[in-house]
Amino acid sequence: MGRKTLLTIIQKIALGFLLTACFGLVATIYALSSLGSQTEQANELINGDYRALTMATTLRQDLLALDRLAKAEDIITDVNLDSMHLRRREDFLANWKKLINLPLSQPLPEKMLEAGNSYISNLEKILAKKDLKLATNGKSLSPQRRELLKQFDLFMKKREEIIDTSLLGLTSGSTKAFRITLLLTLFGISLGIAVALSVILAIHRSTRDLISATSRIANGDYDCQIDTRRSDEFGELARAFVRMSDQLQHLEQVRLDANPLTHLPGNMAIDHEINQRIENNEPFAHIYIDIDNFKSFNDRYGYQEGDKAIALVRDILKECLNEINSVDHLLGHIGGDDYVVLTTTENAEPLAQKVIQAFDEQVPLLYNIEDRTTGFITGRDRQDKEVQYPLMTLSIAVVTTESLSQPSPAAISRECAKIKHHLKMLPGSNYLIDRREQR
């Protein structure tokens, strides 16, 4: 027997898809988030530190060029050389302003700013005088230029280290993001596979059990050993199978118990129905129908005509039950010329009246004209004496559960036998309802 299942098959399948989709979505969101973060860091690195390194390299080259031009001016006097010197200083000034305005992960070193601002301040003063000769004279700025070159070298070295560290961090972050994304994706797929395997195994076990149960039922074994504790669709199917097996078993018993002549339920089915109604505290009437003088008729006309008389009572009972619209009833044949009807207490008397009226109208037709005219048939009793037997009549004994304090099939049968014995001594067809208080 399997464990109780908390989820249905459909819910399990939906859960598997949901888990896979959720972890896939989480992995995608994480991957995109990590990619966005790394892209932002890379942009900051390119637009900040890397650009600062590039501009520092350019500024350093400008300073070196200015230093070379200053040395050349000591040897050669050339107007073109002076113009070139002036343009270099203007370019340096513009690039310096760009450098100090860059968004950097770490601010520019104080010493570098001081050296640069001092150099720029002096450079702007010289350029502001608009004296080409003075502006191109680099001797006065040479000490500051050398100090600034030194600071540029330190800055570039430090910035290269920052860039390398940032690149390593990006690489490490990318690797970590890839691994986490892969783990989330694989975990989601694994959960989906686990749920799928659970569903497949559940379907396999349930299908195997149901096939086995079907085979046993087909061979007449209605004792189904199926796990009905599951709460999924296969649990419902298993419970339906058990109900079907019980019903088939009951029908098989009814079939075996049914009277071969009338095909009506027999003693077992009647007792089962009585017990069911008693267990359900359902009040009902037990109507016992017996044909009087049936043996004499059967002896005179033969068993085939006797079967016709028994079938006539069956047909009359069915027709009368339909006429009073009795839906909650059981019509049974307990053998020979005895019938039982289980119905509601309010239907008992109308049914008995209708049955007697229909029987008294139709039963004479089973006799020949001579017997019908005389109103009796001649036969011999057990002492071999000639006896006149009246035409067949009915004795109907009615016992209700309301008249018994502890109703049971045996108690009801016992009371019916007493009433029938009393009715047999009365002429004609009669019915009697036990209206005594509970006893």
C-alpha positions as CSV (number, residue, x, y, z in Angstrom):
1,M,0.0,0.0,0.0
2,G,1.4,3.4,-1.0
3,R,1.6,6.5,1.1
4,K,-1.1,9.1,1.0
5,T,-0.7,11.5,-1.8
6,L,-1.3,15.2,-1.0
7,L,-1.4,16.5,-4.6
8,T,-3.3,15.4,-7.6
9,I,-1.6,14.3,-10.8
10,I,-2.6,17.6,-12.6
11,Q,-1.3,19.6,-9.6
12,K,2.0,17.7,-9.6
13,I,2.5,18.3,-13.3
14,A,1.6,22.0,-12.8
15,L,4.0,22.2,-9.9
16,G,6.8,20.6,-11.9
17,F,6.3,23.2,-14.7
18,L,6.0,26.0,-12.2
19,L,9.2,25.0,-10.3
20,T,11.2,24.8,-13.6
21,A,9.7,28.0,-14.8
22,C,10.3,29.8,-11.5
23,F,13.9,28.7,-11.2
24,G,14.5,29.5,-14.9
25,L,13.0,32.9,-14.4
26,V,15.1,33.5,-11.3
27,A,18.3,32.3,-13.1
28,T,17.4,34.6,-16.1
29,I,16.8,37.6,-13.8
30,Y,20.0,37.0,-11.9
31,A,22.0,36.6,-15.1
32,L,20.6,39.8,-16.5
33,S,21.1,41.6,-13.3
34,S,24.7,40.4,-13.0
35,L,25.2,41.3,-16.7
36,G,23.8,44.8,-16.2
37,S,26.0,45.3,-13.1
38,Q,29.1,44.2,-14.9
39,T,28.2,46.3,-17.9
40,E,27.8,49.3,-15.7
41,Q,31.1,48.6,-14.0
42,A,32.8,48.1,-17.4
43,N,31.3,51.5,-18.6
44,E,32.5,53.2,-15.4
45,L,36.0,51.6,-15.9
46,I,36.2,52.7,-19.6
47,N,34.7,56.2,-19.1
48,G,36.6,56.8,-15.9
49,D,39.8,55.0,-15.0
50,Y,40.8,53.8,-18.5
51,R,40.0,57.2,-20.0
52,A,41.9,58.9,-17.2
53,L,44.9,56.6,-17.9
54,T,44.7,57.5,-21.6
55,M,44.5,61.2,-20.9
56,A,47.3,61.0,-18.3
57,T,49.4,59.3,-21.0
58,T,48.5,62.1,-23.5
59,L,49.3,64.8,-20.9
60,R,52.5,63.2,-20.1
61,Q,53.4,63.1,-23.7
62,D,52.5,66.8,-24.0
63,L,54.7,67.6,-21.1
64,L,57.6,65.7,-22.6
65,A,57.0,67.4,-25.9
66,L,57.0,70.8,-24.2
67,D,60.2,69.9,-22.4
68,R,61.8,68.9,-25.7
69,L,60.6,72.2,-27.4
70,A,62.0,74.2,-24.4
71,K,65.4,72.6,-24.9
72,A,65.2,73.1,-28.7
73,E,64.5,76.9,-28.2
74,D,67.8,77.3,-26.4
75,I,69.5,76.2,-29.6
76,I,67.2,77.3,-32.5
77,T,65.1,80.4,-32.8
78,D,62.2,79.7,-35.1
79,V,58.7,81.3,-35.2
80,N,57.2,78.0,-36.3
81,L,58.8,76.3,-33.3
82,D,57.3,79.0,-31.0
83,S,53.8,78.5,-32.5
84,M,54.1,74.7,-32.0
85,H,55.1,75.3,-28.4
86,L,52.1,77.5,-27.8
87,R,49.7,75.0,-29.3
88,R,51.1,72.2,-27.1
89,R,50.5,74.3,-24.0
90,E,46.9,75.1,-25.1
91,D,46.2,71.4,-25.7
92,F,47.7,70.5,-22.4
93,L,45.5,73.0,-20.6
94,A,42.3,71.7,-22.3
95,N,43.2,68.0,-21.6
96,W,44.0,68.8,-18.0
97,K,40.5,70.3,-17.5
98,K,39.0,67.2,-19.0
99,L,41.0,64.9,-16.7
100,I,40.0,66.6,-13.5
101,N,36.3,66.4,-14.5
102,L,36.3,62.6,-15.2
103,P,34.1,60.3,-12.9
104,L,36.8,58.2,-11.3
105,S,36.5,55.2,-8.9
106,Q,39.2,56.9,-6.8
107,P,39.9,60.7,-6.8
108,L,43.1,62.1,-8.3
109,P,46.0,62.3,-5.9
110,E,46.4,65.5,-4.0
111,K,50.0,65.9,-4.9
112,M,49.2,65.5,-8.6
113,L,46.4,68.1,-8.4
114,E,48.7,70.5,-6.6
115,A,51.5,70.1,-9.1
116,G,49.1,70.3,-12.0
117,N,47.1,73.3,-10.7
118,S,50.4,75.2,-9.9
119,Y,51.7,74.4,-13.4
120,I,48.4,75.4,-15.1
121,S,48.2,78.6,-13.0
122,N,51.6,79.7,-14.2
123,L,50.9,78.6,-17.7
124,E,47.6,80.5,-17.8
125,K,49.3,83.7,-16.6
126,I,51.9,83.4,-19.3
127,L,49.3,82.8,-22.0
128,A,47.2,85.6,-20.7
129,K,50.0,88.2,-21.4
130,K,49.8,87.2,-25.1
131,D,53.5,87.6,-25.5
132,L,54.6,84.9,-27.9
133,K,58.2,85.1,-26.8
134,L,57.4,84.8,-23.1
135,A,54.7,82.2,-23.7
136,T,57.1,79.9,-25.5
137,N,59.8,80.3,-23.0
138,G,59.7,77.0,-21.1
139,K,62.7,77.5,-18.8
140,S,60.6,79.1,-16.1
141,L,58.2,76.1,-16.0
142,S,60.7,73.3,-16.3
143,P,60.9,72.5,-12.5
144,Q,57.1,72.3,-12.3
145,R,56.9,70.3,-15.4
146,R,59.3,67.7,-14.1
147,E,57.4,67.5,-10.8
148,L,54.2,67.0,-12.7
149,L,55.8,64.3,-14.9
150,K,56.7,62.5,-11.8
151,Q,53.2,62.7,-10.4
152,F,51.8,61.5,-13.8
153,D,54.1,58.5,-13.6
154,L,52.9,57.6,-10.1
155,F,49.2,58.2,-11.1
156,M,49.5,56.1,-14.2
157,K,51.1,53.2,-12.3
158,K,48.4,53.4,-9.6
159,R,45.6,53.7,-12.2
160,E,47.0,50.6,-14.1
161,E,46.8,48.7,-10.9
162,I,43.2,49.8,-10.3
163,I,42.2,48.8,-13.8
164,D,43.8,45.4,-13.5
165,T,42.1,44.8,-10.2
166,S,38.7,45.9,-11.7
167,L,39.2,43.7,-14.7
168,L,40.0,40.7,-12.3
169,G,36.8,41.6,-10.4
170,L,34.7,41.7,-13.5
171,T,36.2,38.3,-14.6
172,S,35.5,36.8,-11.1
173,G,32.0,38.3,-11.1
174,S,31.2,36.9,-14.5
175,T,32.4,33.5,-13.4
176,K,30.4,33.6,-10.2
177,A,27.3,34.8,-12.1
178,F,27.7,32.1,-14.6
179,R,28.0,29.4,-11.9
180,I,25.0,30.7,-9.9
181,T,22.9,30.9,-13.0
182,L,23.9,27.4,-14.1
183,L,23.1,26.1,-10.6
184,L,19.7,27.8,-10.5
185,T,18.9,26.4,-13.9
186,L,20.0,22.9,-13.1
187,F,18.2,22.9,-9.8
188,G,15.0,24.0,-11.4
189,I,15.4,21.3,-14.1
190,S,16.2,18.7,-11.4
191,L,13.1,19.6,-9.4
192,G,11.0,19.4,-12.6
193,I,12.5,16.0,-13.4
194,A,11.9,14.8,-9.8
195,V,8.2,15.8,-10.0
196,A,8.0,14.2,-13.5
197,L,9.5,10.9,-12.2
198,S,7.1,11.0,-9.2
199,V,4.1,11.4,-11.6
200,I,5.4,8.7,-13.9
201,L,6.0,6.2,-11.0
202,A,2.5,7.0,-9.5
203,I,0.9,6.4,-12.9
204,H,2.9,3.2,-13.4
205,R,2.0,1.8,-9.9
206,S,-1.7,2.8,-10.2
207,T,-2.0,1.5,-13.7
208,R,-0.4,-1.7,-12.7
209,D,-2.7,-2.2,-9.8
210,L,-5.8,-1.3,-11.8
211,I,-4.8,-3.7,-14.6
212,S,-4.3,-6.5,-12.0
213,A,-7.7,-5.7,-10.4
214,T,-9.4,-5.7,-13.7
215,S,-7.9,-9.1,-14.5
216,R,-9.1,-10.5,-11.1
217,I,-12.6,-9.1,-11.6
218,A,-12.7,-10.6,-15.1
219,N,-11.9,-13.9,-13.5
220,G,-14.7,-13.6,-11.0
221,D,-12.5,-12.4,-8.0
222,Y,-14.2,-9.3,-6.7
223,D,-11.9,-8.8,-3.7
224,C,-9.9,-5.8,-5.0
225,Q,-6.7,-5.0,-3.1
226,I,-6.2,-1.5,-4.4
227,D,-4.7,1.5,-2.5
228,T,-7.6,3.9,-2.1
229,R,-5.7,6.3,0.2
230,R,-4.3,8.5,-2.5
231,S,-6.0,11.8,-3.0
232,D,-5.1,12.2,-6.7
233,E,-7.1,11.1,-9.8
234,F,-5.8,7.5,-9.5
235,G,-7.1,7.5,-5.9
236,E,-10.5,8.5,-7.1
237,L,-10.3,5.9,-9.8
238,A,-9.2,3.2,-7.3
239,R,-12.2,4.1,-5.0
240,A,-14.5,3.9,-8.0
241,F,-13.0,0.5,-8.9
242,V,-13.7,-0.7,-5.3
243,R,-17.3,0.5,-5.5
244,M,-17.7,-1.1,-8.9
245,S,-16.2,-4.4,-7.5
246,D,-18.6,-4.3,-4.5
247,Q,-21.5,-3.6,-6.8
248,L,-20.5,-6.4,-9.2
249,Q,-20.1,-8.7,-6.2
250,H,-23.6,-7.7,-5.0
251,L,-25.1,-8.2,-8.5
252,E,-23.4,-11.6,-8.8
253,Q,-24.9,-12.6,-5.5
254,V,-28.3,-11.3,-6.5
255,R,-28.0,-13.2,-9.8
256,L,-27.1,-16.4,-8.1
257,D,-29.9,-15.8,-5.5
258,A,-32.5,-14.7,-8.0
259,N,-35.5,-17.1,-8.7
260,P,-35.0,-18.9,-12.0
261,L,-38.7,-18.6,-12.9
262,T,-39.4,-14.9,-12.1
263,H,-35.8,-13.6,-12.1
264,L,-36.6,-11.6,-9.0
265,P,-34.2,-11.2,-6.1
266,G,-34.2,-14.1,-3.6
267,N,-33.7,-14.4,0.2
268,M,-30.2,-13.1,0.3
269,A,-31.0,-9.9,-1.5
270,I,-34.1,-9.3,0.5
271,D,-32.3,-9.8,3.9
272,H,-29.5,-7.5,2.7
273,E,-32.0,-4.8,1.8
274,I,-33.8,-5.2,5.1
275,N,-30.6,-4.9,7.0
276,Q,-29.6,-1.8,5.0
277,R,-32.8,0.0,5.7
278,I,-32.6,-0.9,9.4
279,E,-29.0,0.4,9.7
280,N,-30.1,3.6,8.0
281,N,-33.0,4.0,10.4
282,E,-35.4,4.0,7.4
283,P,-39.0,3.0,8.3
284,F,-40.5,0.6,5.9
285,A,-43.2,-2.0,5.4
286,H,-42.5,-5.7,4.8
287,I,-45.3,-7.2,2.7
288,Y,-45.5,-11.0,2.6
289,I,-47.7,-12.4,-0.3
290,D,-48.8,-16.0,-0.3
291,I,-51.1,-17.8,-2.8
292,D,-53.8,-19.8,-1.0
293,N,-54.8,-23.2,-2.5
294,F,-51.9,-23.1,-4.9
295,K,-50.9,-26.8,-4.3
296,S,-54.4,-28.1,-5.3
297,F,-54.3,-26.0,-8.5
298,N,-50.8,-27.2,-9.3
299,D,-51.8,-30.8,-8.7
300,R,-54.8,-30.6,-11.0
301,Y,-53.4,-28.5,-13.8
302,G,-49.7,-29.4,-13.7
303,Y,-46.6,-27.4,-12.9
304,Q,-46.6,-25.5,-16.2
305,E,-49.9,-23.9,-15.3
306,G,-48.7,-23.5,-11.7
307,D,-45.7,-21.5,-13.1
308,K,-48.2,-19.3,-15.0
309,A,-50.0,-18.6,-11.7
310,I,-46.7,-17.6,-10.0
311,A,-45.8,-15.4,-12.9
312,L,-49.3,-13.8,-12.8
313,V,-48.7,-12.7,-9.2
314,R,-45.3,-11.3,-10.2
315,D,-46.8,-9.3,-13.1
316,I,-49.6,-8.0,-10.9
317,L,-47.2,-6.9,-8.2
318,K,-45.1,-5.0,-10.7
319,E,-48.1,-3.3,-12.3
320,C,-49.5,-2.2,-8.9
321,L,-46.2,-0.9,-7.8
322,N,-46.0,1.2,-10.9
323,E,-49.6,2.5,-10.4
324,I,-48.9,3.8,-6.9
325,N,-45.6,5.3,-8.2
326,S,-43.5,3.4,-5.7
327,V,-39.9,4.1,-6.5
328,D,-38.3,3.1,-3.2
329,H,-39.3,-0.5,-3.2
330,L,-37.9,-4.0,-3.6
331,L,-39.9,-6.9,-5.1
332,G,-38.5,-10.3,-4.2
333,H,-39.5,-13.9,-4.7
334,I,-38.5,-16.1,-1.8
335,G,-39.5,-19.3,-3.5
336,G,-42.6,-21.3,-4.5
337,D,-45.7,-19.1,-4.3
338,D,-44.4,-16.7,-1.8
339,Y,-43.4,-13.1,-2.6
340,V,-42.0,-10.2,-0.5
341,V,-42.3,-6.5,-1.2
342,L,-40.4,-3.8,0.8
343,T,-41.9,-0.4,0.4
344,T,-42.8,2.7,2.4
345,T,-45.3,2.4,5.2
346,E,-47.8,4.7,3.5
347,N,-47.8,2.6,0.3
348,A,-48.4,-0.7,2.1
349,E,-52.2,-0.7,2.4
350,P,-53.0,0.8,-1.1
351,L,-50.7,-1.8,-2.6
352,A,-52.3,-4.7,-0.8
353,Q,-55.7,-3.5,-1.9
354,K,-54.8,-3.1,-5.5
355,V,-53.0,-6.5,-5.6
356,I,-56.0,-8.4,-4.2
357,Q,-58.4,-6.7,-6.5
358,A,-56.3,-7.4,-9.6
359,F,-55.6,-11.0,-8.5
360,D,-59.3,-11.8,-7.8
361,E,-60.2,-10.4,-11.3
362,Q,-57.5,-12.3,-13.2
363,V,-57.0,-15.6,-11.4
364,P,-60.3,-17.3,-12.5
365,L,-59.0,-17.1,-16.1
366,L,-56.4,-19.7,-15.2
367,Y,-59.2,-22.3,-14.5
368,N,-61.3,-24.1,-17.0
369,I,-65.0,-23.1,-17.5
370,E,-66.3,-25.9,-15.3
371,D,-64.1,-25.1,-12.3
372,R,-64.6,-21.4,-12.8
373,T,-68.4,-21.9,-12.8
374,T,-68.5,-24.1,-9.7
375,G,-66.0,-21.9,-7.9
376,F,-63.9,-24.8,-6.7
377,I,-61.9,-27.8,-7.8
378,T,-62.1,-31.4,-6.5
379,G,-59.0,-33.1,-5.1
380,R,-57.8,-35.5,-2.5
381,D,-56.1,-34.7,0.8
382,R,-53.3,-36.6,2.4
383,Q,-55.7,-39.2,3.8
384,D,-56.9,-39.8,0.3
385,K,-60.3,-38.2,1.0
386,E,-62.0,-36.2,-1.7
387,V,-61.9,-32.5,-0.8
388,Q,-63.3,-29.4,-2.5
389,Y,-60.7,-26.6,-2.8
390,P,-61.7,-23.0,-3.5
391,L,-60.2,-21.0,-6.3
392,M,-56.8,-19.5,-5.5
393,T,-56.8,-16.4,-3.3
394,L,-54.1,-14.3,-1.7
395,S,-53.1,-13.8,1.9
396,I,-51.0,-10.6,2.4
397,A,-49.3,-10.0,5.8
398,V,-47.9,-6.5,6.4
399,V,-45.4,-5.8,9.2
400,T,-43.9,-2.3,9.6
401,T,-40.7,-1.5,11.5
402,E,-42.8,1.0,13.5
403,S,-44.5,-1.9,15.2
404,L,-41.2,-3.5,16.3
405,S,-38.8,-2.1,18.9
406,Q,-35.8,-4.0,17.5
407,P,-36.6,-4.9,13.9
408,S,-34.6,-7.6,12.2
409,P,-35.1,-10.0,9.3
410,A,-35.8,-12.8,11.7
411,A,-38.3,-10.8,13.8
412,I,-40.1,-9.5,10.8
413,S,-40.4,-13.0,9.2
414,R,-41.7,-14.4,12.5
415,E,-44.4,-11.8,12.8
416,C,-45.4,-12.3,9.1
417,A,-45.7,-16.0,9.7
418,K,-48.1,-15.4,12.5
419,I,-50.3,-13.0,10.5
420,K,-50.3,-15.4,7.5
421,H,-51.4,-18.3,9.6
422,H,-54.4,-16.2,10.8
423,L,-55.2,-15.1,7.2
424,K,-55.1,-18.7,5.9
425,M,-58.1,-19.5,8.1
426,L,-60.2,-16.7,6.5
427,P,-62.2,-17.2,3.2
428,G,-61.2,-15.3,0.1
429,S,-58.3,-12.9,-0.4
430,N,-57.3,-10.9,2.6
431,Y,-54.6,-8.6,3.9
432,L,-53.8,-7.6,7.5
433,I,-51.5,-4.9,8.7
434,D,-49.9,-5.2,12.1
435,R,-50.9,-2.0,13.7
436,R,-49.9,-2.9,17.3
437,E,-47.6,-0.7,19.2
438,Q,-43.9,-1.5,19.5
439,R,-43.2,-4.7,21.3
